[in-house]
């Protein structure tokens, strides 16, 4: 698997380090058999939805 390209002004080394430090969870653990999950963040509600094509979509 390849690492994503670094953002403009960001070095590849920083991008790779951030990826290694990020927490990783399985979508099945988050969704627990459901097709959507509501996430509260700073007073706003976001919806994480599993589509019929097995893709994830996060909307506000």
Backbone bond lengths (Angstrom), bond angles and torsions (degrees), N, CA, C in turn:
res aa  C-N    CA-C-N  psi(-1)  N-CA   C-N-CA  omega(-1)  CA-C   N-CA-C  phi
1 X - - - 1.453 - - 1.519 108.17 -
2 X 1.317 118.12 139.63 1.460 121.80 -178.26 1.512 110.13 -98.92
3 X 1.320 115.36 152.37 1.455 121.71 177.11 1.529 108.98 -79.13
4 X 1.343 118.10 147.33 1.463 119.67 176.20 1.513 111.04 -64.21
5 X 1.316 116.48 154.22 1.464 121.72 179.14 1.521 109.51 -65.77
6 X 1.308 116.41 146.81 1.456 121.60 178.52 1.526 109.49 -69.74
7 X 1.319 115.70 146.12 1.460 121.37 177.46 1.527 108.61 -68.91
8 X 1.335 117.50 158.31 1.467 119.45 177.97 1.516 110.36 -55.14
9 X 1.320 115.76 132.27 1.452 121.08 -179.63 1.514 114.07 83.99
10 X 1.331 118.28 -3.70 1.460 122.49 179.89 1.520 108.93 -109.24
11 X 1.303 116.48 137.43 1.465 118.37 179.80 1.520 110.07 -83.36
12 X 1.323 116.82 154.86 1.459 122.25 179.95 1.521 110.77 -62.19
13 X 1.340 118.13 -34.86 1.463 121.62 -179.17 1.524 110.83 -63.03
14 X 1.321 117.43 -41.55 1.461 120.87 178.70 1.517 109.60 -66.23
15 X 1.311 117.91 -42.95 1.456 121.95 -179.99 1.522 110.99 -61.37
16 X 1.326 118.37 -43.49 1.461 122.36 -179.93 1.524 110.47 -65.07
17 X 1.335 117.89 -41.16 1.458 121.35 179.29 1.516 110.72 -63.58
18 X 1.316 118.07 -43.19 1.457 121.51 179.40 1.522 110.58 -61.93
19 X 1.312 118.24 -38.96 1.453 121.68 179.45 1.519 111.25 -64.88
20 X 1.320 117.30 -38.39 1.459 121.01 179.79 1.521 111.51 -69.65
21 X 1.321 118.71 -30.92 1.454 122.58 -177.60 1.529 113.02 -85.12
22 X 1.313 118.42 -15.28 1.462 121.50 -176.27 1.525 110.80 -71.03
23 X 1.338 116.45 140.74 1.463 121.21 174.91 1.524 108.82 -68.91
24 X 1.319 116.38 143.97 1.464 120.97 -179.51 1.527 108.49 -124.42
25 X 1.329 116.71 126.61 1.468 122.12 176.56 1.520 108.75 -129.34
26 X 1.296 116.51 154.34 1.463 121.93 177.14 1.527 108.75 -82.64
27 X 1.323 116.82 139.43 1.465 120.71 179.06 1.528 110.51 -60.37
28 X 1.323 117.53 -33.91 1.470 120.60 179.17 1.530 111.16 -64.24
29 X 1.337 117.15 -32.41 1.464 120.40 176.74 1.528 110.75 -69.20
30 X 1.319 117.35 -35.49 1.469 121.07 178.49 1.526 111.40 -73.55
31 X 1.303 116.68 -46.86 1.466 121.11 -174.05 1.530 113.27 -79.52
32 X 1.326 117.96 -25.95 1.471 123.56 178.17 1.526 112.84 49.19
33 X 1.325 116.63 46.74 1.465 120.95 177.58 1.517 114.69 85.18
34 X 1.326 117.86 -5.99 1.467 121.58 178.09 1.526 109.55 -90.47
35 X 1.316 117.23 167.15 1.460 121.61 179.16 1.521 111.94 -97.72
36 X 1.344 117.87 -9.99 1.455 119.72 176.51 1.510 111.40 -150.24
37 X 1.335 113.39 158.48 1.452 122.36 -177.09 1.519 107.73 -139.83
38 X 1.328 116.95 135.31 1.461 121.10 175.80 1.523 108.34 -98.18
39 X 1.327 115.87 133.01 1.456 122.42 -177.02 1.526 108.78 -120.88
40 X 1.327 117.53 124.87 1.460 122.49 175.72 1.523 108.42 -90.88
41 X 1.345 116.14 130.23 1.461 121.12 179.18 1.515 109.38 -146.90
42 X 1.307 116.39 114.54 1.480 122.49 179.86 1.528 111.92 50.74
43 X 1.313 117.06 43.91 1.461 121.30 176.93 1.515 114.80 82.46
44 X 1.313 118.82 -5.46 1.465 122.67 177.79 1.527 109.51 -104.06
45 X 1.335 115.45 152.38 1.455 121.12 177.32 1.515 109.44 -108.57
46 X 1.321 115.72 128.27 1.460 123.05 176.78 1.517 108.43 -113.03
47 X 1.325 116.80 148.89 1.452 122.43 -179.56 1.528 109.00 -115.89
48 X 1.326 116.22 120.75 1.456 122.48 174.02 1.520 106.50 -100.92
49 X 1.336 115.80 117.74 1.463 120.59 -173.03 1.521 110.71 -122.67
50 X 1.331 115.19 138.18 1.457 122.28 174.20 1.522 107.69 -94.51
51 X 1.327 117.30 119.82 1.463 121.25 -176.28 1.525 111.14 -81.88
52 X 1.323 116.16 171.52 1.463 121.51 177.59 1.532 111.39 -67.25
53 X 1.358 116.87 -19.09 1.464 121.64 176.10 1.524 112.38 -92.53
54 X 1.331 116.26 13.40 1.462 123.20 178.35 1.532 113.18 63.64
55 X 1.329 116.49 34.60 1.472 122.73 175.81 1.525 107.33 -108.19
56 X 1.333 116.25 156.88 1.459 121.12 176.13 1.527 109.79 -103.32
57 X 1.327 115.63 137.39 1.466 122.14 177.08 1.530 107.88 -128.92
58 X 1.340 116.42 128.13 1.455 121.95 176.13 1.518 108.19 -110.25
59 X 1.345 116.35 122.50 1.465 120.65 179.53 1.524 109.31 -129.14
60 X 1.318 114.88 157.05 1.458 121.68 177.35 1.500 109.46 -96.28
